[in-house]
Amino acid sequence: MNLSGLIAQCAVAAALAVYRRGERRAPGADPRRDLAALDRALAEVQAEEATAVQAQIVGIVRGVSADATAAAFAGIVARRQDLEERRAALAATLSRAGDRKAGGASPRRRL
């Protein structure tokens, strides 16, 4: 198996693991749990990035072009951006919900 194939296989395995965890319950049922799941998925992407970088280093040492892994890295970057955007949106929603429960905007300090 070539380097790009190995990286792609790791990416598919990580994505499948995240997907399967999500199947166990309906999204949106518990926003705090969804936030924790997104944090775990981001940690997995970070680990995948580290693995991909190590694989690329091995490939370069063996004479493989860095361009050979560009597609795999692009997929990792796209997943990271998607997860970060989803996390930011969910965190903002939770923050607004917390503000509403507290009776409006967050308290301000007087100087």
MOHU-V533231 format. One record per residue. N is the residue number from 0. RES is the residue in one letter. SS is DSSP state (2 for helix, 1 for strand, 0 for the rest). PHI is phi in whole degrees, 0 to 359 (NA if undefined). D_LAST is the distance of its C-alpha to the last C-alpha in whole Angstrom. Layout:
N;RES;SS;PHI;D_LAST  N;RES;SS;PHI;D_LAST
This chain:
0;M;0;NA;65  1;N;0;277;63  2;L;2;297;59  3;S;2;298;58  4;G;2;295;60  5;L;2;295;58  6;I;2;296;55  7;A;2;298;55  8;Q;2;296;57  9;C;2;297;53  10;A;2;297;51  11;V;2;295;53  12;A;2;297;53  13;A;2;294;50  14;A;2;295;49  15;L;2;295;52  16;A;2;297;50  17;V;2;296;47  18;Y;2;300;49  19;R;2;296;51  20;R;2;296;48  21;G;2;291;46  22;E;2;291;50  23;R;0;290;49  24;R;0;208;47  25;A;0;285;45  26;P;0;295;42  27;G;0;88;40  28;A;0;296;41  29;D;0;216;38  30;P;2;303;35  31;R;2;292;33  32;R;2;292;37  33;D;2;299;37  34;L;2;296;34  35;A;2;296;36  36;A;2;296;39  37;L;2;294;38  38;D;2;298;36  39;R;2;295;39  40;A;2;296;41  41;L;2;295;39  42;A;2;295;40  43;E;2;294;43  44;V;2;296;43  45;Q;2;298;42  46;A;2;295;45  47;E;2;296;47  48;E;2;300;46  49;A;2;298;46  50;T;2;296;50  51;A;2;295;50  52;V;2;296;49  53;Q;2;299;52  54;A;2;295;54  55;Q;2;294;54  56;I;2;299;54  57;V;2;300;57  58;G;2;297;59  59;I;2;295;58  60;V;2;300;60  61;R;0;272;63  62;G;0;96;63  63;V;0;281;61  64;S;0;293;59  65;A;2;297;56  66;D;2;295;56  67;A;2;295;58  68;T;2;256;55  69;A;2;302;53  70;A;2;295;53  71;A;2;296;52  72;F;2;294;49  73;A;2;298;48  74;G;2;295;48  75;I;2;296;46  76;V;2;299;44  77;A;2;297;44  78;R;2;295;44  79;R;2;300;40  80;Q;2;298;39  81;D;2;298;40  82;L;2;296;38  83;E;2;295;35  84;E;2;295;35  85;R;2;296;36  86;R;2;295;33  87;A;2;298;30  88;A;2;296;32  89;L;2;293;32  90;A;2;298;29  91;A;2;295;27  92;T;2;297;29  93;L;2;296;28  94;S;2;296;24  95;R;2;296;25  96;A;2;296;27  97;G;2;295;24  98;D;2;296;22  99;R;2;296;25  100;K;2;294;25  101;A;0;277;22  102;G;0;95;22  103;G;0;122;21  104;A;0;292;18  105;S;0;294;16  106;P;0;297;13  107;R;0;251;9  108;R;0;279;6  109;R;0;266;4  110;L;0;271;0
